[in-house]
Amino acid sequence: MQVHATFPNSMTHPRDFPAFSLLQFYATAPYGCSYLPGRVARSQVATPAHLIDSELFGQLLRAGFRRSGAFTYRPHCDGCQECHPVRIPVAAFHPDRSQRRARQQHQNLVAIERPLVFREEHYQLYQRYQVARHQGGGMDQDSRDQYSHFLLQSHVDSHLVEFREREELRMVSIIDVISDGLSSVYTFYDPDIAPSSFGTYAVLWQIAQCRRLGLPHVYLGYWIRDSRKMAYKARYHPLEILHKGQWQPLENLLNPV
């Protein structure tokens, strides 16, 4: 990695948050984009990781960062700003018809919080999910160590939640808790049950948890208009987007006055 001192205008500069003065920000070398074919991506990484506790991570999350294992990062691509941080304001959210069907379809799932430690049952489900849904993307070859580094390493308030149906493991979600909401880190589920809407149910469950805890937002990561993997997030109305350093309704960007 090399130090990169410039920040796109659409992103909040670290100096806007005094606590960021404790951190250094580095840009990675270019790598192939996972979401837009033919594009080259880079990430900006906040270090040192051990200083990023839940409070500081919440500030970084609101500035457009995400977490992958011990790494806190955000897109920092040359000539591309298609990755938009998004969040659901839970008080205003109303499920559409397909989301209500997903909630009804999976109403028998039982959520169980487990310690953030390796379990072979989780890893086997993760492998099946990656092979079925993301074959050839690289993660379908993840070893146990790679899986653990990706999902089980954290310096913040992270939770692992199992979803079981008649004691059978159906889905696992990793969630971070911050002062103003939940951050959806990653969800994987049984790919062999069809038809199913496990991913939709997981987001609805997180919205319900936010309401139960009195937290205002579910952070969903990045919305990318032209990526099938990411475009689905726009279905959660109303959705807020971080644009030019301000959180605002996605509709403002899609339908400017």
N, C-alpha and C positions, 0 to 999 in steps of 0.2 A: 504494500500500500504506500501511497505517497500523500503528503499533505496537500490539500486542495483548498484554497482560501476564498474562492468566490462562491456566491450563492445565488441561484436564479431568483428573479424578482418575485415569482409566485410563491416562494417559500419564506417562512419566517427565519430571520437571521438569528443565530445563537445569542447575539448581544441583546436581543429583545427579552431574554429571560436571564436575570442576574445569576441564577443557580447554574446556568450553562457555563459560567466562567470556570467551574471546576473541571470541565471536560475539554478534551481535544477532539477535533473532527477530521477524519481522514476520508479520502476518496479511493475506492478500489480501482484496480486496473479494469479496462473494458472486458466484458464477457457477453456471450450470446443471450439475448432477451428470451425469457421463458414464455412470454405472453404474446408478443407480436413478432411473427416470423420475419427473419431478415434484419431485425433491428439489433443494435449493440447497446448494452446497458452498462451502467455503473451505479454503485451505491455509495452513500455517505455513511460512515460508521462513527458512532459516539464511543469514546473510550476515556478512562479505563472502566471496564464493565463493572468492577466491584463497587464503584461509587454510585452506580445507578440503582438507587433504591426505589420503592414504589412511588414516593412523592416526586422524585426527579423524573422517573419514567412517565408519570402522568403528564408532566409538562412537555416532555419530548413527544409523547403520543399526540397531544393537542397541537404540536407543531408539525405533525405529519410523519413521525417516526413509527416504526414497528419493531417487534422483537422476534428474533429467531434464536432459540437457545440463549446463550449468554450475550449474543450480539444485538445491539440496538442500531437500527439503520433506517434510511429512507432512500428512495430513488434519487439519483443525481446524474442523470444521463445528459450527454452532449447533444443538444439540438432536439430533444424530445421531452415533453412534459405531459405524457398521456396517463401517467399513474396519479390518480386523484384520491387523497385520503377521504374516507366517508364514515359517517356515523348515523345511527338512528336515534332521533329524539323520541324516547319511548312514550312520553305522555301523549304525543300526537299520533302515534302509529295506530293504524287500523288494518288488520289483515284483509287481503283480497280473497276471492273465492278459492283459488288454488291453495293459498296458505291455510285457509280454514279447513280445507280437505286434508291437508298434510297433518294438521293438528288432530283432526278426528281419526285419521288413519293410524297414527302412532300413539294414541292416547294410553295404550297399555304399557308403554315404556316406563320403566322405573329408573330414576336418576340416583346414582350412588357415588358420593365423593370418595376417592381413594388417595392415598399418599402419592406424591409425585416421585415415584420410584419405578424401576423397570419391572414389568410383568410379561412373561412370555406370551400369555394369552393376548395381551394388547399388541405386542409386536407381530404376532401371526396375523391378526386382523389388519394391522397397518400394511403388511406386505401384500395381503390379498387385495386390499383397496388400491394400493399403488399400481399393482399389475393390471387390475381391471380398469382403472380410471385414468391412469397417467403412465401407461407403458411407454418406455422409450424416453421418458423425461428425466431419467437419472435417479430419481428417488425410489423407483421400483427395484433398484439394486442396493438400497441402503442396508448396511450391516446393523447389528444390534448396537454397536457403539455409535454409528451415525444417527440412528433413530434416537438414542438417548441424548446425544448432544443437541439434536434438533428440538426435541420436545420436553426433555426432563431436566435440563439445566436452566436455572432461573435465579436471579438475584432479587426478584420482586414477588409480590403476593400472587402466586400462581396456584391454580387448582386443576386437578384432573377429575373429570366426571365421567363415569361409566353410565351407559344406558342399556338396561337389560329387559328382555321380554321373556317371561316364564323362565327366568334364570339364565337364558342364553344371551351372551354378549352381542349387542347389535351395533353399538356406536361408542366412540370415545371423543370427548372434547377437552381441549386445554384452554383455560380461560385465565386472564389476568384481571385482578381487581384493583381499580384506582379510585381516587376520591370522587370522580364524577361519572363513574360507570364501569362497565365490563369491556374488556378487549378480547375479541374472539381470535385466539392465536391459531388454532388448527383443529379441524374435526375430520375424523375418518370413520367409516362405517362399513357394514356388511354389504359387499357389492352383489351378492348372489340372490338377494331378496328383491324380486320385481313383481309388480311395480312398487316403488317406495319413494319416499320424500324425506329421507333422514336428514339431509343437509338443511332443508327448509325447517324441519321440526327443531333442529338444534338452535337455529337463530331465534325461532319463536320462544323456545325455552329460555334462552338468555334474556330476551325482552321481558319475559314474565319474572325472571329472577331480579332484573333491575327494578321492576315495579315493586316487588316484594321488599327489596332492600332500600327503596327510596332513592335510587340512583338514576340520573337523567339520560344516560346515553349508552348505547351499544356501539363500540367501534368495530367496524368490519374490515379494516385494512384498506386496500386500494381498489377503486373502481376504474376500469379501463373500457372505454366505450366500444372499441373494436376487438376486444378479447372475449370470446365466448365463455371462457373460464371465469371472467370477472364481471361481465355485463349484467349478470343476473341480479346483482346487488341493487340495481335501480328499481327493482320490483318492490322494495321495502319503502313504502310511502308513509310520510314524507322522509326523504333522505337528505342529509346535510353534507356538504362538500367543503373541503378546505381549499379556497381559491384566492390567490393573491394575499395570503396571510390571514384571511377571514373565513370563519365558518358561516355558510349561507345555504339556503335551499338549493338542491340540485336543479330544480326547475328554473331558477334564475339563470343558470348557465346554459341549459338546454333551450330555453325559450326567452332570450333576452328581449327586453322591451325596446 
